[in-house]
Amino acid sequence: MLLISSRWEIPAWLRRGLAMVPVGVFSSMTIPPILFHAPKGAWSPEYVVAGAVALAVGFWKKQIVWALLSGVVIVALWRQVF
């Protein structure tokens, strides 16, 4: 694939689409556990809080890695405290 891509110009529309892949993967990995992790029919507060913090950090820093790390830290701290 690397040999082909060095000789082939990727169209702008495909490049824009491929740029959205990390956002789509991150969303598909985070949104379902936050919204649908419902033991005993209730939302898990640790996931809701971690998701809100990760969303806020993501908007603030504009970096997926910082958003992911902040969510993981919140879940870890939540489980240590409660």
N, CA, C and O atoms as a Maestro MAE file, in Angstrom:
{
 s_m_m2io_version
 :::
 2.0.0
}

f_m_ct {
 s_m_title
 :::
 protein
 m_atom[328] {
  # First column is atom index #
  i_m_mmod_type
  r_m_x_coord
  r_m_y_coord
  r_m_z_coord
  i_m_residue_number
  s_m_chain_name
  s_m_pdb_residue_name
  s_m_pdb_atom_name
  i_m_atomic_number
  :::
  1 25 0.830 -1.199 0.000 1 A "MET " " N  " 7
  2 3 0.000 0.000 0.000 1 A "MET " " CA " 6
  3 2 0.867 1.252 0.000 1 A "MET " " C  " 6
  4 15 0.522 2.244 -0.641 1 A "MET " " O  " 8
  5 25 1.981 1.215 0.708 2 A "LEU " " N  " 7
  6 3 2.862 2.384 0.735 2 A "LEU " " CA " 6
  7 2 3.441 2.687 -0.641 2 A "LEU " " C  " 6
  8 15 3.589 3.852 -1.012 2 A "LEU " " O  " 8
  9 25 3.769 1.646 -1.398 3 A "LEU " " N  " 7
  10 3 4.296 1.864 -2.748 3 A "LEU " " CA " 6
  11 2 3.239 2.479 -3.655 3 A "LEU " " C  " 6
  12 15 3.533 3.375 -4.447 3 A "LEU " " O  " 8
  13 25 2.015 1.995 -3.537 4 A "ILE " " N  " 7
  14 3 0.929 2.535 -4.355 4 A "ILE " " CA " 6
  15 2 0.635 3.974 -3.966 4 A "ILE " " C  " 6
  16 15 0.445 4.830 -4.830 4 A "ILE " " O  " 8
  17 25 0.597 4.241 -2.661 5 A "SER " " N  " 7
  18 3 0.245 5.596 -2.221 5 A "SER " " CA " 6
  19 2 1.317 6.613 -2.567 5 A "SER " " C  " 6
  20 15 1.012 7.800 -2.682 5 A "SER " " O  " 8
  21 25 2.570 6.185 -2.737 6 A "SER " " N  " 7
  22 3 3.610 7.139 -3.107 6 A "SER " " CA " 6
  23 2 3.497 7.542 -4.577 6 A "SER " " C  " 6
  24 15 3.992 8.597 -4.973 6 A "SER " " O  " 8
  25 25 2.856 6.714 -5.374 7 A "ARG " " N  " 7
  26 3 2.708 7.009 -6.804 7 A "ARG " " CA " 6
  27 2 1.325 7.540 -7.166 7 A "ARG " " C  " 6
  28 15 1.111 8.017 -8.281 7 A "ARG " " O  " 8
  29 25 0.410 7.458 -6.245 8 A "TRP " " N  " 7
  30 3 -0.985 7.781 -6.523 8 A "TRP " " CA " 6
  31 2 -1.399 8.970 -5.676 8 A "TRP " " C  " 6
  32 15 -1.195 8.966 -4.462 8 A "TRP " " O  " 8
  33 25 -1.963 9.961 -6.283 9 A "GLU " " N  " 7
  34 3 -2.437 11.148 -5.560 9 A "GLU " " CA " 6
  35 2 -3.821 10.863 -4.974 9 A "GLU " " C  " 6
  36 15 -4.754 10.513 -5.695 9 A "GLU " " O  " 8
  37 25 -3.933 11.019 -3.672 10 A "ILE " " N  " 7
  38 3 -5.209 10.783 -2.999 10 A "ILE " " CA " 6
  39 2 -6.105 11.988 -3.226 10 A "ILE " " C  " 6
  40 15 -5.688 13.120 -2.977 10 A "ILE " " O  " 8
  41 25 -7.342 11.766 -3.698 11 A "PRO " " N  " 7
  42 3 -8.251 12.901 -3.919 11 A "PRO " " CA " 6
  43 2 -8.567 13.633 -2.616 11 A "PRO " " C  " 6
  44 15 -8.533 13.050 -1.532 11 A "PRO " " O  " 8
  45 25 -8.870 14.906 -2.746 12 A "ALA " " N  " 7
  46 3 -9.140 15.747 -1.571 12 A "ALA " " CA " 6
  47 2 -10.329 15.226 -0.774 12 A "ALA " " C  " 6
  48 15 -10.299 15.263 0.456 12 A "ALA " " O  " 8
  49 25 -11.378 14.740 -1.442 13 A "TRP " " N  " 7
  50 3 -12.556 14.256 -0.724 13 A "TRP " " CA " 6
  51 2 -12.231 13.015 0.101 13 A "TRP " " C  " 6
  52 15 -12.770 12.836 1.194 13 A "TRP " " O  " 8
  53 25 -11.345 12.150 -0.421 14 A "LEU " " N  " 7
  54 3 -10.945 10.965 0.319 14 A "LEU " " CA " 6
  55 2 -10.046 11.336 1.502 14 A "LEU " " C  " 6
  56 15 -10.160 10.749 2.578 14 A "LEU " " O  " 8
  57 25 -9.165 12.297 1.302 15 A "ARG " " N  " 7
  58 3 -8.296 12.764 2.374 15 A "ARG " " CA " 6
  59 2 -9.111 13.355 3.518 15 A "ARG " " C  " 6
  60 15 -8.810 13.111 4.686 15 A "ARG " " O  " 8
  61 25 -10.161 14.147 3.181 16 A "ARG " " N  " 7
  62 3 -11.036 14.709 4.216 16 A "ARG " " CA " 6
  63 2 -11.777 13.605 4.956 16 A "ARG " " C  " 6
  64 15 -11.928 13.667 6.176 16 A "ARG " " O  " 8
  65 25 -12.234 12.606 4.230 17 A "GLY " " N  " 7
  66 3 -12.934 11.493 4.859 17 A "GLY " " CA " 6
  67 2 -12.034 10.688 5.783 17 A "GLY " " C  " 6
  68 15 -12.448 10.296 6.874 17 A "GLY " " O  " 8
  69 25 -10.806 10.442 5.346 18 A "LEU " " N  " 7
  70 3 -9.872 9.694 6.173 18 A "LEU " " CA " 6
  71 2 -9.451 10.484 7.409 18 A "LEU " " C  " 6
  72 15 -9.080 9.891 8.422 18 A "LEU " " O  " 8
  73 25 -9.503 11.791 7.341 19 A "ALA " " N  " 7
  74 3 -9.160 12.608 8.502 19 A "ALA " " CA " 6
  75 2 -10.187 12.443 9.618 19 A "ALA " " C  " 6
  76 15 -9.873 12.703 10.780 19 A "ALA " " O  " 8
  77 25 -11.393 12.021 9.294 20 A "MET " " N  " 7
  78 3 -12.445 11.855 10.292 20 A "MET " " CA " 6
  79 2 -12.451 10.462 10.927 20 A "MET " " C  " 6
  80 15 -13.209 10.226 11.868 20 A "MET " " O  " 8
  81 25 -11.643 9.556 10.447 21 A "VAL " " N  " 7
  82 3 -11.612 8.189 10.981 21 A "VAL " " CA " 6
  83 2 -11.270 8.168 12.473 21 A "VAL " " C  " 6
  84 15 -11.960 7.480 13.226 21 A "VAL " " O  " 8
  85 25 -10.228 8.892 12.946 22 A "PRO " " N  " 7
  86 3 -9.950 8.841 14.392 22 A "PRO " " CA " 6
  87 2 -11.116 9.325 15.249 22 A "PRO " " C  " 6
  88 15 -11.374 8.768 16.316 22 A "PRO " " O  " 8
  89 25 -11.815 10.345 14.794 23 A "VAL " " N  " 7
  90 3 -12.966 10.858 15.546 23 A "VAL " " CA " 6
  91 2 -14.070 9.808 15.592 23 A "VAL " " C  " 6
  92 15 -14.692 9.604 16.635 23 A "VAL " " O  " 8
  93 25 -14.311 9.151 14.483 24 A "GLY " " N  " 7
  94 3 -15.334 8.108 14.433 24 A "GLY " " CA " 6
  95 2 -15.000 6.920 15.306 24 A "GLY " " C  " 6
  96 15 -15.875 6.380 15.983 24 A "GLY " " O  " 8
  97 25 -13.743 6.506 15.299 25 A "VAL " " N  " 7
  98 3 -13.322 5.379 16.134 25 A "VAL " " CA " 6
  99 2 -13.439 5.748 17.608 25 A "VAL " " C  " 6
  100 15 -13.946 4.963 18.410 25 A "VAL " " O  " 8
  101 25 -12.972 6.940 17.964 26 A "PHE " " N  " 7
  102 3 -13.051 7.383 19.357 26 A "PHE " " CA " 6
  103 2 -14.508 7.457 19.811 26 A "PHE " " C  " 6
  104 15 -14.836 7.020 20.914 26 A "PHE " " O  " 8
  105 25 -15.372 8.000 18.977 27 A "SER " " N  " 7
  106 3 -16.792 8.105 19.336 27 A "SER " " CA " 6
  107 2 -17.430 6.736 19.498 27 A "SER " " C  " 6
  108 15 -18.196 6.510 20.435 27 A "SER " " O  " 8
  109 25 -17.118 5.828 18.594 28 A "SER " " N  " 7
  110 3 -17.732 4.499 18.679 28 A "SER " " CA " 6
  111 2 -17.227 3.707 19.881 28 A "SER " " C  " 6
  112 15 -17.891 2.772 20.329 28 A "SER " " O  " 8
  113 25 -16.061 4.072 20.404 29 A "MET " " N  " 7
  114 3 -15.548 3.379 21.582 29 A "MET " " CA " 6
  115 2 -16.030 4.002 22.888 29 A "MET " " C  " 6
  116 15 -16.037 3.329 23.919 29 A "MET " " O  " 8
  117 25 -16.428 5.259 22.869 30 A "THR " " N  " 7
  118 3 -16.786 5.938 24.116 30 A "THR " " CA " 6
  119 2 -18.274 6.159 24.313 30 A "THR " " C  " 6
  120 15 -18.758 6.029 25.438 30 A "THR " " O  " 8
  121 25 -19.006 6.481 23.290 31 A "ILE " " N  " 7
  122 3 -20.423 6.812 23.433 31 A "ILE " " CA " 6
  123 2 -21.255 5.622 23.922 31 A "ILE " " C  " 6
  124 15 -22.026 5.799 24.866 31 A "ILE " " O  " 8
  125 25 -21.150 4.427 23.342 32 A "PRO " " N  " 7
  126 3 -21.978 3.311 23.836 32 A "PRO " " CA " 6
  127 2 -21.772 2.966 25.307 32 A "PRO " " C  " 6
  128 15 -22.762 2.752 26.006 32 A "PRO " " O  " 8
  129 25 -20.528 2.898 25.821 33 A "PRO " " N  " 7
  130 3 -20.415 2.606 27.262 33 A "PRO " " CA " 6
  131 2 -21.022 3.682 28.148 33 A "PRO " " C  " 6
  132 15 -21.541 3.383 29.224 33 A "PRO " " O  " 8
  133 25 -20.961 4.925 27.705 34 A "ILE " " N  " 7
  134 3 -21.528 6.000 28.516 34 A "ILE " " CA " 6
  135 2 -23.048 5.923 28.526 34 A "ILE " " C  " 6
  136 15 -23.669 6.006 29.585 34 A "ILE " " O  " 8
  137 25 -23.641 5.767 27.365 35 A "LEU " " N  " 7
  138 3 -25.103 5.811 27.260 35 A "LEU " " CA " 6
  139 2 -25.783 4.486 27.574 35 A "LEU " " C  " 6
  140 15 -26.894 4.472 28.104 35 A "LEU " " O  " 8
  141 25 -25.138 3.382 27.256 36 A "PHE " " N  " 7
  142 3 -25.825 2.098 27.345 36 A "PHE " " CA " 6
  143 2 -25.263 1.174 28.414 36 A "PHE " " C  " 6
  144 15 -25.653 0.009 28.477 36 A "PHE " " O  " 8
  145 25 -24.373 1.653 29.242 37 A "HIS " " N  " 7
  146 3 -23.871 0.856 30.363 37 A "HIS " " CA " 6
  147 2 -24.854 1.062 31.510 37 A "HIS " " C  " 6
  148 15 -24.681 1.947 32.348 37 A "HIS " " O  " 8
  149 25 -25.863 0.244 31.530 38 A "ALA " " N  " 7
  150 3 -26.954 0.452 32.482 38 A "ALA " " CA " 6
  151 2 -27.195 -0.786 33.334 38 A "ALA " " C  " 6
  152 15 -28.114 -1.558 33.062 38 A "ALA " " O  " 8
  153 25 -26.369 -0.981 34.369 39 A "PRO " " N  " 7
  154 3 -26.660 -2.103 35.252 39 A "PRO " " CA " 6
  155 2 -27.927 -1.822 36.059 39 A "PRO " " C  " 6
  156 15 -28.096 -0.728 36.598 39 A "PRO " " O  " 8
  157 25 -28.785 -2.780 36.135 40 A "LYS " " N  " 7
  158 3 -30.046 -2.674 36.875 40 A "LYS " " CA " 6
  159 2 -30.934 -1.533 36.369 40 A "LYS " " C  " 6
  160 15 -31.700 -0.945 37.132 40 A "LYS " " O  " 8
  161 25 -30.822 -1.231 35.087 41 A "GLY " " N  " 7
  162 3 -31.707 -0.240 34.477 41 A "GLY " " CA " 6
  163 2 -31.369 1.208 34.743 41 A "GLY " " C  " 6
  164 15 -32.155 2.087 34.392 41 A "GLY " " O  " 8
  165 25 -30.215 1.495 35.359 42 A "ALA " " N  " 7
  166 3 -29.837 2.886 35.649 42 A "ALA " " CA " 6
  167 2 -28.468 3.178 35.044 42 A "ALA " " C  " 6
  168 15 -27.621 2.292 34.935 42 A "ALA " " O  " 8
  169 25 -28.269 4.416 34.660 43 A "TRP " " N  " 7
  170 3 -26.965 4.807 34.132 43 A "TRP " " CA " 6
  171 2 -25.924 4.745 35.229 43 A "TRP " " C  " 6
  172 15 -26.215 5.028 36.392 43 A "TRP " " O  " 8
  173 25 -24.735 4.381 34.863 44 A "SER " " N  " 7
  174 3 -23.628 4.335 35.812 44 A "SER " " CA " 6
  175 2 -23.057 5.748 35.964 44 A "SER " " C  " 6
  176 15 -22.571 6.313 34.984 44 A "SER " " O  " 8
  177 25 -23.102 6.322 37.149 45 A "PRO " " N  " 7
  178 3 -22.635 7.704 37.309 45 A "PRO " " CA " 6
  179 2 -21.159 7.884 37.000 45 A "PRO " " C  " 6
  180 15 -20.754 8.962 36.565 45 A "PRO " " O  " 8
  181 25 -20.341 6.855 37.214 46 A "GLU " " N  " 7
  182 3 -18.922 7.000 36.925 46 A "GLU " " CA " 6
  183 2 -18.673 7.212 35.434 46 A "GLU " " C  " 6
  184 15 -17.795 7.988 35.055 46 A "GLU " " O  " 8
  185 25 -19.438 6.530 34.593 47 A "TYR " " N  " 7
  186 3 -19.267 6.698 33.154 47 A "TYR " " CA " 6
  187 2 -19.831 8.027 32.675 47 A "TYR " " C  " 6
  188 15 -19.261 8.651 31.780 47 A "TYR " " O  " 8
  189 25 -20.917 8.458 33.244 48 A "VAL " " N  " 7
  190 3 -21.505 9.741 32.851 48 A "VAL " " CA " 6
  191 2 -20.569 10.889 33.234 48 A "VAL " " C  " 6
  192 15 -20.346 11.799 32.436 48 A "VAL " " O  " 8
  193 25 -20.026 10.849 34.446 49 A "VAL " " N  " 7
  194 3 -19.102 11.898 34.890 49 A "VAL " " CA " 6
  195 2 -17.821 11.862 34.060 49 A "VAL " " C  " 6
  196 15 -17.337 12.907 33.626 49 A "VAL " " O  " 8
  197 25 -17.277 10.686 33.839 50 A "ALA " " N  " 7
  198 3 -16.058 10.565 33.041 50 A "ALA " " CA " 6
  199 2 -16.288 11.037 31.608 50 A "ALA " " C  " 6
  200 15 -15.417 11.675 31.017 50 A "ALA " " O  " 8
  201 25 -17.450 10.727 31.053 51 A "GLY " " N  " 7
  202 3 -17.765 11.185 29.710 51 A "GLY " " CA " 6
  203 2 -17.900 12.695 29.625 51 A "GLY " " C  " 6
  204 15 -17.444 13.309 28.661 51 A "GLY " " O  " 8
  205 25 -18.529 13.301 30.635 52 A "ALA " " N  " 7
  206 3 -18.677 14.759 30.651 52 A "ALA " " CA " 6
  207 2 -17.316 15.439 30.789 52 A "ALA " " C  " 6
  208 15 -17.041 16.434 30.118 52 A "ALA " " O  " 8
  209 25 -16.473 14.902 31.657 53 A "VAL " " N  " 7
  210 3 -15.133 15.477 31.826 53 A "VAL " " CA " 6
  211 2 -14.318 15.309 30.548 53 A "VAL " " C  " 6
  212 15 -13.649 16.248 30.117 53 A "VAL " " O  " 8
  213 25 -14.364 14.137 29.942 54 A "ALA " " N  " 7
  214 3 -13.627 13.906 28.698 54 A "ALA " " CA " 6
  215 2 -14.119 14.821 27.585 54 A "ALA " " C  " 6
  216 15 -13.320 15.326 26.796 54 A "ALA " " O  " 8
  217 25 -15.423 15.036 27.518 55 A "LEU " " N  " 7
  218 3 -15.973 15.946 26.512 55 A "LEU " " CA " 6
  219 2 -15.487 17.372 26.741 55 A "LEU " " C  " 6
  220 15 -15.108 18.062 25.794 55 A "LEU " " O  " 8
  221 25 -15.497 17.807 27.984 56 A "ALA " " N  " 7
  222 3 -15.038 19.160 28.304 56 A "ALA " " CA " 6
  223 2 -13.546 19.329 27.991 56 A "ALA " " C  " 6
  224 15 -13.133 20.337 27.416 56 A "ALA " " O  " 8
  225 25 -12.751 18.335 28.375 57 A "VAL " " N  " 7
  226 3 -11.311 18.409 28.091 57 A "VAL " " CA " 6
  227 2 -11.060 18.364 26.584 57 A "VAL " " C  " 6
  228 15 -10.171 19.051 26.080 57 A "VAL " " O  " 8
  229 25 -11.830 17.571 25.879 58 A "GLY " " N  " 7
  230 3 -11.686 17.508 24.433 58 A "GLY " " CA " 6
  231 2 -11.981 18.834 23.755 58 A "GLY " " C  " 6
  232 15 -11.259 19.247 22.848 58 A "GLY " " O  " 8
  233 25 -13.043 19.501 24.195 59 A "PHE " " N  " 7
  234 3 -13.349 20.817 23.629 59 A "PHE " " CA " 6
  235 2 -12.298 21.846 24.027 59 A "PHE " " C  " 6
  236 15 -11.970 22.740 23.246 59 A "PHE " " O  " 8
  237 25 -11.778 21.720 25.230 60 A "TRP " " N  " 7
  238 3 -10.810 22.686 25.733 60 A "TRP " " CA " 6
  239 2 -9.444 22.513 25.054 60 A "TRP " " C  " 6
  240 15 -8.881 23.478 24.538 60 A "TRP " " O  " 8
  241 25 -8.921 21.297 25.054 61 A "LYS " " N  " 7
  242 3 -7.579 21.035 24.535 61 A "LYS " " CA " 6
  243 2 -7.547 20.747 23.034 61 A "LYS " " C  " 6
  244 15 -6.504 20.894 22.397 61 A "LYS " " O  " 8
  245 25 -8.669 20.342 22.476 62 A "LYS " " N  " 7
  246 3 -8.751 19.958 21.059 62 A "LYS " " CA " 6
  247 2 -7.813 18.788 20.734 62 A "LYS " " C  " 6
  248 15 -7.241 18.719 19.646 62 A "LYS " " O  " 8
  249 25 -7.666 17.877 21.695 63 A "GLN " " N  " 7
  250 3 -6.812 16.702 21.532 63 A "GLN " " CA " 6
  251 2 -7.554 15.467 22.045 63 A "GLN " " C  " 6
  252 15 -7.994 15.434 23.194 63 A "GLN " " O  " 8
  253 25 -7.689 14.463 21.197 64 A "ILE " " N  " 7
  254 3 -8.391 13.246 21.577 64 A "ILE " " CA " 6
  255 2 -7.649 12.523 22.701 64 A "ILE " " C  " 6
  256 15 -8.277 11.959 23.596 64 A "ILE " " O  " 8
  257 25 -6.335 12.538 22.659 65 A "VAL " " N  " 7
  258 3 -5.549 11.818 23.656 65 A "VAL " " CA " 6
  259 2 -5.813 12.378 25.052 65 A "VAL " " C  " 6
  260 15 -5.990 11.613 25.999 65 A "VAL " " O  " 8
  261 25 -5.841 13.715 25.191 66 A "TRP " " N  " 7
  262 3 -6.100 14.316 26.505 66 A "TRP " " CA " 6
  263 2 -7.514 14.001 26.991 66 A "TRP " " C  " 6
  264 15 -7.732 13.764 28.179 66 A "TRP " " O  " 8
  265 25 -8.456 14.001 26.078 67 A "ALA " " N  " 7
  266 3 -9.832 13.665 26.451 67 A "ALA " " CA " 6
  267 2 -9.917 12.213 26.930 67 A "ALA " " C  " 6
  268 15 -10.554 11.925 27.943 67 A "ALA " " O  " 8
  269 25 -9.278 11.312 26.205 68 A "LEU " " N  " 7
  270 3 -9.284 9.905 26.586 68 A "LEU " " CA " 6
  271 2 -8.612 9.699 27.937 68 A "LEU " " C  " 6
  272 15 -9.143 9.002 28.801 68 A "LEU " " O  " 8
  273 25 -7.456 10.302 28.115 69 A "LEU " " N  " 7
  274 3 -6.741 10.157 29.385 69 A "LEU " " CA " 6
  275 2 -7.523 10.733 30.562 69 A "LEU " " C  " 6
  276 15 -7.534 10.151 31.647 69 A "LEU " " O  " 8
  277 25 -8.169 11.860 30.354 70 A "SER " " N  " 7
  278 3 -8.947 12.449 31.451 70 A "SER " " CA " 6
  279 2 -10.119 11.555 31.834 70 A "SER " " C  " 6
  280 15 -10.430 11.415 33.017 70 A "SER " " O  " 8
  281 25 -10.769 10.953 30.853 71 A "GLY " " N  " 7
  282 3 -11.859 10.022 31.157 71 A "GLY " " CA " 6
  283 2 -11.385 8.803 31.917 71 A "GLY " " C  " 6
  284 15 -12.041 8.360 32.860 71 A "GLY " " O  " 8
  285 25 -10.252 8.258 31.515 72 A "VAL " " N  " 7
  286 3 -9.693 7.089 32.204 72 A "VAL " " CA " 6
  287 2 -9.312 7.442 33.635 72 A "VAL " " C  " 6
  288 15 -9.562 6.663 34.554 72 A "VAL " " O  " 8
  289 25 -8.706 8.619 33.830 73 A "VAL " " N  " 7
  290 3 -8.312 9.052 35.172 73 A "VAL " " CA " 6
  291 2 -9.545 9.220 36.063 73 A "VAL " " C  " 6
  292 15 -9.527 8.822 37.227 73 A "VAL " " O  " 8
  293 25 -10.606 9.803 35.523 74 A "ILE " " N  " 7
  294 3 -11.830 9.991 36.311 74 A "ILE " " CA " 6
  295 2 -12.410 8.640 36.731 74 A "ILE " " C  " 6
  296 15 -12.801 8.471 37.886 74 A "ILE " " O  " 8
  297 25 -12.470 7.687 35.818 75 A "VAL " " N  " 7
  298 3 -13.003 6.370 36.166 75 A "VAL " " CA " 6
  299 2 -12.122 5.704 37.225 75 A "VAL " " C  " 6
  300 15 -12.636 5.111 38.174 75 A "VAL " " O  " 8
  301 25 -10.811 5.797 37.068 76 A "ALA " " N  " 7
  302 3 -9.900 5.189 38.054 76 A "ALA " " CA " 6
  303 2 -10.056 5.846 39.427 76 A "ALA " " C  " 6
  304 15 -10.116 5.159 40.446 76 A "ALA " " O  " 8
  305 25 -10.121 7.162 39.448 77 A "LEU " " N  " 7
  306 3 -10.299 7.866 40.732 77 A "LEU " " CA " 6
  307 2 -11.641 7.534 41.347 77 A "LEU " " C  " 6
  308 15 -11.739 7.329 42.557 77 A "LEU " " O  " 8
  309 25 -12.670 7.480 40.532 78 A "TRP " " N  " 7
  310 3 -14.023 7.163 41.027 78 A "TRP " " CA " 6
  311 2 -14.024 5.794 41.697 78 A "TRP " " C  " 6
  312 15 -14.606 5.615 42.767 78 A "TRP " " O  " 8
  313 25 -13.369 4.838 41.058 79 A "ARG " " N  " 7
  314 3 -13.360 3.486 41.620 79 A "ARG " " CA " 6
  315 2 -12.503 3.396 42.879 79 A "ARG " " C  " 6
  316 15 -12.751 2.538 43.725 79 A "ARG " " O  " 8
  317 25 -11.516 4.247 43.019 80 A "GLN " " N  " 7
  318 3 -10.701 4.263 44.237 80 A "GLN " " CA " 6
  319 2 -11.456 4.903 45.399 80 A "GLN " " C  " 6
  320 15 -11.365 4.439 46.536 80 A "GLN " " O  " 8
  321 25 -12.192 5.956 45.113 81 A "VAL " " N  " 7
  322 3 -12.894 6.706 46.166 81 A "VAL " " CA " 6
  323 2 -14.177 5.996 46.580 81 A "VAL " " C  " 6
  324 15 -14.468 5.873 47.770 81 A "VAL " " O  " 8
  325 25 -14.943 5.530 45.596 82 A "PHE " " N  " 7
  326 3 -16.238 4.929 45.917 82 A "PHE " " CA " 6
  327 2 -16.074 3.443 45.836 82 A "PHE " " C  " 6
  328 15 -17.031 2.703 46.066 82 A "PHE " " O  " 8
  :::
 }
 m_bond[327] {
  # First column is bond index #
  i_m_from
  i_m_to
  i_m_order
  :::
  1 1 2 1
  2 2 3 1
  3 3 4 2
  4 3 5 1
  5 5 6 1
  6 6 7 1
  7 7 8 2
  8 7 9 1
  9 9 10 1
  10 10 11 1
  11 11 12 2
  12 11 13 1
  13 13 14 1
  14 14 15 1
  15 15 16 2
  16 15 17 1
  17 17 18 1
  18 18 19 1
  19 19 20 2
  20 19 21 1
  21 21 22 1
  22 22 23 1
  23 23 24 2
  24 23 25 1
  25 25 26 1
  26 26 27 1
  27 27 28 2
  28 27 29 1
  29 29 30 1
  30 30 31 1
  31 31 32 2
  32 31 33 1
  33 33 34 1
  34 34 35 1
  35 35 36 2
  36 35 37 1
  37 37 38 1
  38 38 39 1
  39 39 40 2
  40 39 41 1
  41 41 42 1
  42 42 43 1
  43 43 44 2
  44 43 45 1
  45 45 46 1
  46 46 47 1
  47 47 48 2
  48 47 49 1
  49 49 50 1
  50 50 51 1
  51 51 52 2
  52 51 53 1
  53 53 54 1
  54 54 55 1
  55 55 56 2
  56 55 57 1
  57 57 58 1
  58 58 59 1
  59 59 60 2
  60 59 61 1
  61 61 62 1
  62 62 63 1
  63 63 64 2
  64 63 65 1
  65 65 66 1
  66 66 67 1
  67 67 68 2
  68 67 69 1
  69 69 70 1
  70 70 71 1
  71 71 72 2
  72 71 73 1
  73 73 74 1
  74 74 75 1
  75 75 76 2
  76 75 77 1
  77 77 78 1
  78 78 79 1
  79 79 80 2
  80 79 81 1
  81 81 82 1
  82 82 83 1
  83 83 84 2
  84 83 85 1
  85 85 86 1
  86 86 87 1
  87 87 88 2
  88 87 89 1
  89 89 90 1
  90 90 91 1
  91 91 92 2
  92 91 93 1
  93 93 94 1
  94 94 95 1
  95 95 96 2
  96 95 97 1
  97 97 98 1
  98 98 99 1
  99 99 100 2
  100 99 101 1
  101 101 102 1
  102 102 103 1
  103 103 104 2
  104 103 105 1
  105 105 106 1
  106 106 107 1
  107 107 108 2
  108 107 109 1
  109 109 110 1
  110 110 111 1
  111 111 112 2
  112 111 113 1
  113 113 114 1
  114 114 115 1
  115 115 116 2
  116 115 117 1
  117 117 118 1
  118 118 119 1
  119 119 120 2
  120 119 121 1
  121 121 122 1
  122 122 123 1
  123 123 124 2
  124 123 125 1
  125 125 126 1
  126 126 127 1
  127 127 128 2
  128 127 129 1
  129 129 130 1
  130 130 131 1
  131 131 132 2
  132 131 133 1
  133 133 134 1
  134 134 135 1
  135 135 136 2
  136 135 137 1
  137 137 138 1
  138 138 139 1
  139 139 140 2
  140 139 141 1
  141 141 142 1
  142 142 143 1
  143 143 144 2
  144 143 145 1
  145 145 146 1
  146 146 147 1
  147 147 148 2
  148 147 149 1
  149 149 150 1
  150 150 151 1
  151 151 152 2
  152 151 153 1
  153 153 154 1
  154 154 155 1
  155 155 156 2
  156 155 157 1
  157 157 158 1
  158 158 159 1
  159 159 160 2
  160 159 161 1
  161 161 162 1
  162 162 163 1
  163 163 164 2
  164 163 165 1
  165 165 166 1
  166 166 167 1
  167 167 168 2
  168 167 169 1
  169 169 170 1
  170 170 171 1
  171 171 172 2
  172 171 173 1
  173 173 174 1
  174 174 175 1
  175 175 176 2
  176 175 177 1
  177 177 178 1
  178 178 179 1
  179 179 180 2
  180 179 181 1
  181 181 182 1
  182 182 183 1
  183 183 184 2
  184 183 185 1
  185 185 186 1
  186 186 187 1
  187 187 188 2
  188 187 189 1
  189 189 190 1
  190 190 191 1
  191 191 192 2
  192 191 193 1
  193 193 194 1
  194 194 195 1
  195 195 196 2
  196 195 197 1
  197 197 198 1
  198 198 199 1
  199 199 200 2
  200 199 201 1
  201 201 202 1
  202 202 203 1
  203 203 204 2
  204 203 205 1
  205 205 206 1
  206 206 207 1
  207 207 208 2
  208 207 209 1
  209 209 210 1
  210 210 211 1
  211 211 212 2
  212 211 213 1
  213 213 214 1
  214 214 215 1
  215 215 216 2
  216 215 217 1
  217 217 218 1
  218 218 219 1
  219 219 220 2
  220 219 221 1
  221 221 222 1
  222 222 223 1
  223 223 224 2
  224 223 225 1
  225 225 226 1
  226 226 227 1
  227 227 228 2
  228 227 229 1
  229 229 230 1
  230 230 231 1
  231 231 232 2
  232 231 233 1
  233 233 234 1
  234 234 235 1
  235 235 236 2
  236 235 237 1
  237 237 238 1
  238 238 239 1
  239 239 240 2
  240 239 241 1
  241 241 242 1
  242 242 243 1
  243 243 244 2
  244 243 245 1
  245 245 246 1
  246 246 247 1
  247 247 248 2
  248 247 249 1
  249 249 250 1
  250 250 251 1
  251 251 252 2
  252 251 253 1
  253 253 254 1
  254 254 255 1
  255 255 256 2
  256 255 257 1
  257 257 258 1
  258 258 259 1
  259 259 260 2
  260 259 261 1
  261 261 262 1
  262 262 263 1
  263 263 264 2
  264 263 265 1
  265 265 266 1
  266 266 267 1
  267 267 268 2
  268 267 269 1
  269 269 270 1
  270 270 271 1
  271 271 272 2
  272 271 273 1
  273 273 274 1
  274 274 275 1
  275 275 276 2
  276 275 277 1
  277 277 278 1
  278 278 279 1
  279 279 280 2
  280 279 281 1
  281 281 282 1
  282 282 283 1
  283 283 284 2
  284 283 285 1
  285 285 286 1
  286 286 287 1
  287 287 288 2
  288 287 289 1
  289 289 290 1
  290 290 291 1
  291 291 292 2
  292 291 293 1
  293 293 294 1
  294 294 295 1
  295 295 296 2
  296 295 297 1
  297 297 298 1
  298 298 299 1
  299 299 300 2
  300 299 301 1
  301 301 302 1
  302 302 303 1
  303 303 304 2
  304 303 305 1
  305 305 306 1
  306 306 307 1
  307 307 308 2
  308 307 309 1
  309 309 310 1
  310 310 311 1
  311 311 312 2
  312 311 313 1
  313 313 314 1
  314 314 315 1
  315 315 316 2
  316 315 317 1
  317 317 318 1
  318 318 319 1
  319 319 320 2
  320 319 321 1
  321 321 322 1
  322 322 323 1
  323 323 324 2
  324 323 325 1
  325 325 326 1
  326 326 327 1
  327 327 328 2
  :::
 }
}
